C-alpha cells in the first residue's frame, strides 16, 4: 500500500526540516511525498531538493504562486496517486518511526476481518464490495513544544467510533491524523469559499462519502501526529470561528449548530 503525504509550504525553512525528517525516518517506505510550495523566497525549496536527493521513495516538488493554503492543498489532491493520503504541513510531524506502518497494518487487519465476515455471509459478493477498504483511518494527536517535546494529547480526542455526525462536537480528529482513501478524497476538493476552516468541511464531506459507500471509519488506537502548541489567541481566530459555524450549519442545520455552540461556550468556562 502506498501512502501520499502532502506537505504545503511557504517560506518554511525554519520548521520544514523536522517534518521531512519524520517522514524519512518511517519504517514503511511505500511513500509518495508531495511538497506543494507557494513560491517561497527563503531556503525552503533548496531544503526540499536536498531531501529529495536523499530519499529512496518518490518526492515531488511543485513551487509556484497559489491562491492560499487550500488552493495549494487542492493541487496536492490532484497529484496524489497513493492508496491513502494525509496532509502533513510544514512544522507538523509523524508521531513515531512506525506511524505509517501502523496505518498499513490497521488497514490490512480491517480488510482481512471484513473478508472473513464476508465469507460467512449469505450475501458474499455484496459484503466483499462494500467493505473492501476503510474510507478513513484516524487516530490521536500529540501537542508538542517548539523543540518537539511531548506536552499532552490534544484536548479534543477522537471517538472510538467516528462518523460524519461526530464533528458536531468540534473537530475531534486533527487533520494531520486523518488518512483518507484517495479514491474518495480526490473527488472532494477543498471549498475555496472558506479561508480558514475548509479542512473541517472537507473531513465531514469525506466521511459522508465513506458512509454513502458503506466504507468503515477505522480508529487505529494510536497517536499518529505531533502538532506544535499554539497560543490562546491566533491570527484570524474570530474569522475561523465564523466559518466553522457556517460549516456546521450547512452540514447539521441551524438549530443543532446553535445548541452545540452554547455547549462550546459552557465547556470553555468549566475548563
Steps between C-alpha positions, in 0.01 A plus 500: 500500500631842404428807711503852357625761745417855395706779652407862426777756550571869469822652637515208742873428525498556879253214563512276192797284599324329790207416270725352233707310757188340648398371156850381409520304827193287423539123503234481225659639184220458245455876504427777255592834654347800324649834604274779377673835538361847446816641334705538818773762511708336775686166504187284496547368146872444544425301816233300318734422209770374737241282671378365164854396403534301823168311486445152353131577444333740260514870590319753281571871545266756348582866564283772351275784621165390636176651631555394857530191718200310372581572136841342564337204674271447201810483279628224726170314472519508121855360499451226759524140372530306829232273643453739793603860552571725795589868535815564700585866466830668581566473873273198548660160557407135496496387859733199481717312253232231465203734451444413134557133573224528762267643236582220255461223760169642616373518142608142430343376822171670412496350151579148627228525764248625243584221258468242777158638588407507132585132461256422780228717347226368274545812287871443435544719191329809645694476826832474314428813296364713784776431750807473282692794651454747787383841381706670773767389747541736793666540837622730775720811485774602743558866581869593519713803579729676250773240560262213427468388861170334593272719711162327496246342270276731303201615709246381243549122488385269221202280589521121493247502217509797266230619261442823311256600773779483762634838392191667646709495818793672329785371284561187706767367263789726410556545126852353530360179655232449233603257223244507221451244225642680196220378275260702716722796583601589143135551405436739789720810465517757778228764475666831396223697672672426831834660584558351845266204559481313170677207668204444734256508210722266295530239774123495548441459126756219480326318786159553340623346177654207688163436665327523163734229371455299821871520576606492866686774687769322699663614823867394501514536882833680456653847512560587136616862493686761701369855486673803649309674777343831407419796721157581637439742219602448141491719192155501338356302794166685490466459123581130539225459761248671272591266218474195723152609605402522132654158427304343785180679401526364145561142613298474822234770478464833682326373815760229572784741428367766741447242776849359454658846509325571830661180627842610359478824701401310815785252443750785483369649824534179700849405373 
